[in-house]
Each structure stands twice: as C-alpha cells, then as structure tokens.
C-alpha cells in the first residue's frame, strides 16, 4: 500500500463506526478525519487535501447521495466510495451514476475496504477503465442471456430475484453470473457496476 499520508474523509452518522474506520485508516498509513453528519463534513471539507471520501449512503438529515450531488464540482477529482448496508445496492448504483467511484457493503472486511480505497485513488490519477471500444467489446461478448443476468446484477438483485425475473433456476443464474464476471473481467459486484456504467449500460432502463 502506498498511503503516503493521503487524507481520507469519513462521513458516517454512527460515531463508533466512523472512529473505527478512522483508526483503521491511520494504522494503514493514511491521515483520516471522521464526521457524523454531511453538514459537519461540508463545513470542514478541503478538496485539495483530500485523497478519497468514504460516504455512508443512509444518514439522517442530508443522506450520502444528496451530499454527493451537493459537492458537485467542489469535489473535483476526489474519488468517493459509498458505504452501504445490505439492500441498499440500488442506492449505491445511483450514487455511482452520480460520480461515486465504488461502493462497499456493510459489514465489510478491512482488507476489502483498504483495497477499494487504494484502487479508487489509483483510478483517479490514471485513465484506466475509460469508456472505449475495448470495454464495450467485453460487454458485446456476453450472450443475450448473460446480458439479461448482468443487467439484473447491476441493479442489485440477488440470485433468487434474478431467477424469478428471468424464469430460470438459481443454479443457472449462478452459472451465468460466473461467466459474466469472467468475460467482463470484474473483480466483484461493485467493479462490474462501475464498468457497466462506463460502457453505457444504464441500470435505470432495466
């Protein structure tokens, strides 16, 4: 990891969670600062000093998605990772459409969170994963049925719901999911969502 003192802003209304994440980030070599509300964060946010923002989706008052939209151009090129509870994947997808770089689901593994931060920072300083013919070509290699499954995955449906919607068995869904991930080269669901959006697949049209 190459944290090099980069500052990570953490916004989570659960103070204990925010403090825990802050301690983890500091131990990993990052400078970190946690806030319990979007309003407190906005009062202190300094874009030039920020390397990444960890933002809880559901918060009282201004929620994470609204905060992301409020920051707008002030966020500049600072990547935002949405932290979401189970069942909030569709909200996280909306956030990625609004410019978030990634999302992680609670409860998350520490290694997964740190990896996501490292990758988001790296992507923010490179031209990787741009919308190009190579990326579009990967999605074009999906069969029609795999494309159907991919679209259901991108909007956050679990296997049982996908099986019901597409009238196939859960086992068949698992097989198609595996093929989708392999053909697209996605490491996990959030990576697939990010690539799908960049390739022009709009989850809102599913």
N, C-alpha and C positions, 0 to 999 in steps of 0.2 A: 504493500500500500504506500502511496506517496501523498500523504495528507499535507505535509509541509505547512502546518499551521493554518490551513484554509478554514474560514469561518462558516459554520453551518448554523442556520437559524431553525429552531424547532418550535412549532406552534401546535399546542395540544391543550385542550381545556382541562385535562386530567393532570394536575401538577405532579403527581407521583410518576406518571408515565413520562412526562417531559423531563423531569430530573433524572430518571433512569437512562433515557436516551442521551441526555447531555453528558452524563458520566461515561457512558459507553463511547461516545464520540471523542471525548477528551482523552480517554485511555488509548484510543486508536490514533492519536496524534493530531486531531482536529481541534480548532478553537470552536466552542459551541455556546449558544445562548438560547434559553428556552423561554417561551411566553405562553400564558394561559388563555389568551384571547387574541383574536385578529386585530382588535383595536390597539391593544398594548404593543403588538408586533409592529403595526404601521407607524406608531409613534417613534419607534427606535430603528426601523429598517434603514440600513445604509447600503444600497446596491453595490457600490464599488468594493466594499469589503466582503461581500457575500460570495461563497463558492457554491452553495446549494441551500435549498429551503425544504424542510420536512414539514408537511402541512396535513393536519388531520382533516378528514372530509366533513365529519359531523361535529359541530360545535354550537353551543348556544350563542345567540346574537348573530354575528356575521359568520356564516359557515365557510368551510375551506374553498368551495367552488366560487362563492361570491368574492372571497378575498383574492383568489387567483385572478378573477376578472377585474377586480378593483385595481390591482397592482398594474395591470396593463403594461404600457411601455416603460414604466418605472422599474420593472423587473429586469429590463434589458436582456442580457443573455444568461441570467442566473437560472439554472435548472431547478424545477420544483418536483419533488417526489410526494405523491399523495399517500397518506396512511389511512387505510380503510378497514372497517370491520367487516365480518362475513355478511354477505348480502348486499354490500354497497358497491360491488364491482361496476354496475351500470353508471353510478355517480362518478366513479374513478375514470371510466371511459369518457364521460362528458368532460371531465377535467383535462384529460389528455388531448381532447379535441380543442380545448381552450388554451393549450400550450404546455401542460404538465409533461414532464419527461418520462415519468414512470409511476407505478403505484405498488405498494406492498400491503399485504393483508395482515391484520392482527389475528392471533398473536404471531409475530414474526420471529424468525431466527436471527440472532445478532449478525451472523455471518452474511445472511441474505441482505440485511439492511445495509451493512457496510459495503458489500459488493455493489448494491444498487446505487449508493452514493458515489463510489469510485467511478462506476460506468457512466452515470449521469454527468459528472464533472468532465470526464474524458470526452464524452459525446459533444458537450457544449463547446469544447475547444477544437473540434475537428469537423470535417464534412461527412462523417460516416452516417450511414442509414438515410441518405437523401433519397428523394423520390426520383428514381431513374429507371432506365429500361431493365437493368439487372434485377431490381427489386420487383418491378411489375412482372418480369418473366417468371420469377419464382411462384407468384400467385397464379400466373397463367398455366403453370404446370399442374395445378390442382384439378382433379376430376370434378365434374358438376356436383357430385355428392359430397366430395371433400370440401368444395366451396360452400355448400349449404351448411356443413358442420362448422367450418371456420367462422362463418358469419354468426352462427349461434354462440360459438365460443367467445367471440369478440364482444358481444353484448352481455356476457357474464352468465349465461345459462349453464347449470350443471348437467351432467350426463343424462339424468332421468328426464329432465325437461326437454333436452335436445332429442332424446329418443321418442318422447311423446309428440313433439312438434313435427318431427321428420318421419314418424311412423317406422321406426327401426328399433332393434333391441339395444339395451345399454351396452352390451358387449360389442356390437357393431360400431356403436358410437366411439367406444374406446379405441378400436382399431383405426377408425378414420381420424380421430384426434392425433394418434401417434404418427400417422402418415402426414398429416398437416404440419405438425411441428417439425418433422424431419425434412420435408420438402421446402418449407419456408426458412428453416434454419433458426427457429425461435428457441430460446433457452427456457422460457417459461411463459405463462399466460400474458403477463404484462408486456413482455417483449413482443409477443405476437400482436397484441393490441396496437402497440406503437408502430410496428411495421405495417399492419393493415391500414392504419390511418394514413401513414406516409404514402402508401401505394394507392390511396384514393378510395378505399372501401369505407364508406360512411355507415357506422352502426345504426344511425337513426333511420336508415332506409330499410333496415331488415324487418 
